[in-house]
Amino acid sequence: MNLARSVFLESEIGAIEELPRSGTAMENPFVFDAVAKDLKHMAASGLVEIVDERHTRAGADSLIDSIRYRRLRAG
């Protein structure tokens, strides 16, 4: 099971959640960005709604460094 799916399943339906950073593998900005992008794909499928998203520059890349979402349904 990937990290985004695990975070999704641990969240409460209807509650606004923030993707955690500290104390997880997501402390690495590239891992965090990948998990946040997985959540965005889940949003395209109607499982979550992205409430807020922030980016930072990492060299030539723009990485998601903060994302808040609401779980819409079981999945």
Contacts in CASP RR format, 6 or more apart in sequence:
PFRMAT RR
TARGET T0000
AUTHOR 0000-0000-0000
METHOD contacts of the structure
MODEL  1
MNLARSVFLESEIGAIEELPRSGTAMENPFVFDAVAKDLKHMAASGLVEI
VDERHTRAGADSLIDSIRYRRLRAG
2 35 0 8 1.000
2 38 0 8 1.000
3 24 0 8 1.000
3 25 0 8 1.000
3 26 0 8 1.000
3 31 0 8 1.000
3 35 0 8 1.000
3 38 0 8 1.000
4 35 0 8 1.000
4 36 0 8 1.000
4 38 0 8 1.000
4 39 0 8 1.000
4 42 0 8 1.000
5 38 0 8 1.000
7 17 0 8 1.000
7 19 0 8 1.000
7 20 0 8 1.000
7 35 0 8 1.000
7 39 0 8 1.000
8 39 0 8 1.000
8 42 0 8 1.000
8 47 0 8 1.000
8 48 0 8 1.000
8 71 0 8 1.000
8 75 0 8 1.000
11 17 0 8 1.000
11 69 0 8 1.000
11 71 0 8 1.000
12 71 0 8 1.000
13 71 0 8 1.000
13 72 0 8 1.000
13 73 0 8 1.000
13 74 0 8 1.000
14 70 0 8 1.000
14 71 0 8 1.000
14 72 0 8 1.000
15 70 0 8 1.000
15 71 0 8 1.000
16 51 0 8 1.000
16 68 0 8 1.000
16 69 0 8 1.000
16 70 0 8 1.000
17 68 0 8 1.000
17 69 0 8 1.000
17 70 0 8 1.000
17 71 0 8 1.000
18 66 0 8 1.000
18 67 0 8 1.000
18 68 0 8 1.000
19 26 0 8 1.000
19 32 0 8 1.000
19 35 0 8 1.000
19 36 0 8 1.000
19 39 0 8 1.000
19 66 0 8 1.000
19 67 0 8 1.000
19 68 0 8 1.000
19 69 0 8 1.000
20 26 0 8 1.000
21 27 0 8 1.000
21 32 0 8 1.000
25 31 0 8 1.000
26 32 0 8 1.000
26 35 0 8 1.000
29 56 0 8 1.000
29 58 0 8 1.000
29 63 0 8 1.000
29 65 0 8 1.000
30 58 0 8 1.000
30 63 0 8 1.000
32 63 0 8 1.000
32 64 0 8 1.000
32 65 0 8 1.000
33 63 0 8 1.000
33 64 0 8 1.000
33 65 0 8 1.000
36 53 0 8 1.000
36 64 0 8 1.000
36 67 0 8 1.000
37 64 0 8 1.000
39 48 0 8 1.000
39 50 0 8 1.000
39 67 0 8 1.000
39 69 0 8 1.000
40 50 0 8 1.000
40 53 0 8 1.000
40 67 0 8 1.000
42 48 0 8 1.000
43 49 0 8 1.000
43 50 0 8 1.000
43 69 0 8 1.000
46 72 0 8 1.000
46 73 0 8 1.000
47 71 0 8 1.000
47 72 0 8 1.000
47 73 0 8 1.000
47 75 0 8 1.000
48 69 0 8 1.000
48 70 0 8 1.000
48 71 0 8 1.000
48 72 0 8 1.000
49 69 0 8 1.000
49 70 0 8 1.000
49 72 0 8 1.000
50 67 0 8 1.000
50 68 0 8 1.000
50 69 0 8 1.000
51 68 0 8 1.000
51 69 0 8 1.000
51 70 0 8 1.000
52 66 0 8 1.000
52 67 0 8 1.000
52 68 0 8 1.000
53 64 0 8 1.000
53 66 0 8 1.000
53 67 0 8 1.000
53 68 0 8 1.000
54 64 0 8 1.000
54 65 0 8 1.000
54 66 0 8 1.000
54 67 0 8 1.000
55 62 0 8 1.000
55 63 0 8 1.000
55 64 0 8 1.000
55 65 0 8 1.000
56 62 0 8 1.000
56 63 0 8 1.000
56 65 0 8 1.000
57 63 0 8 1.000
END
